[in-house]
Amino acid sequence: MAPGPFSSGLFSPPPAALPFLLLLWAGASRGQPCPGRCICQNVAPTLTMLCAKTGLLFVPPAIDRRVVELRLTDNFIAAVRRRDFANMTSLVHLTLSRNTIGQVAAGAFADLRALRALHLDSNRLAEVRGDQLRGLGNLRHLILGNNQIRKVESAAFDAFLSTVEDLDLSYNNLEALPWEAVGQMVNLNTLTLDHNLIDHIAEGTFVQL
């Protein structure tokens, strides 16, 4: 009897099927699957995930930790938890605009050592604390406009005083800022504070800028 396709104990696919099987294997080896209703673009060396207008109530736990750009705009995320962005050491651009975020856990961004841009505009933040933004040693752009911020702690900007270039706190309820910290932002190009309740800025605050 001629040997059948399974006679050796191993399945030997026909040559025409090999490219298809190799493609499946390559796709499975790239990492975690794309979260439902999101769009994932993996063009080496950049992994981008776009999850805009997908009805998210929280940050998806299945996000590939190697992501470089992550957009979670126009959803219903109410809080940023400590584990949401854990171990995302390659993330450069994070957009959380137009959600309902009112809480940011201490250390929520602590692992984002490569992050350059953080967009948290159009949310429901009432304060900015120092423990919320620690670890962002490479941050260039911090966009916090159109929230309900009444208070910014004196240590809130400590992690990126020497790197931040763009700080937007417009359309909030601020009566004051930690002006001494602002005065140390030696690389600041744009400071946006319109539509707040600020009525006094001490003389010399911007001398070093």
Secondary structure as UniProt FT lines:
FT   TURN            5..8
FT   HELIX           15..17
FT   HELIX           18..28
FT   TURN            29..30
FT   TURN            36..37
FT   STRAND          39..43
FT   TURN            44..45
FT   STRAND          46..50
FT   TURN            52..53
FT   TURN            61..62
FT   TURN            65..66
FT   STRAND          69..71
FT   STRAND          79..80
FT   TURN            82..87
FT   TURN            89..90
FT   STRAND          93..95
FT   STRAND          103..104
FT   TURN            106..111
FT   TURN            113..114
FT   STRAND          117..119
FT   STRAND          127..128
FT   TURN            130..132
FT   TURN            134..135
FT   TURN            137..138
FT   STRAND          141..143
FT   STRAND          151..152
FT   TURN            154..157
FT   HELIX           158..160
FT   TURN            161..163
FT   STRAND          166..168
FT   HELIX           179..182
FT   TURN            183..184
FT   TURN            186..187
FT   STRAND          190..192
FT   TURN            203..208
//
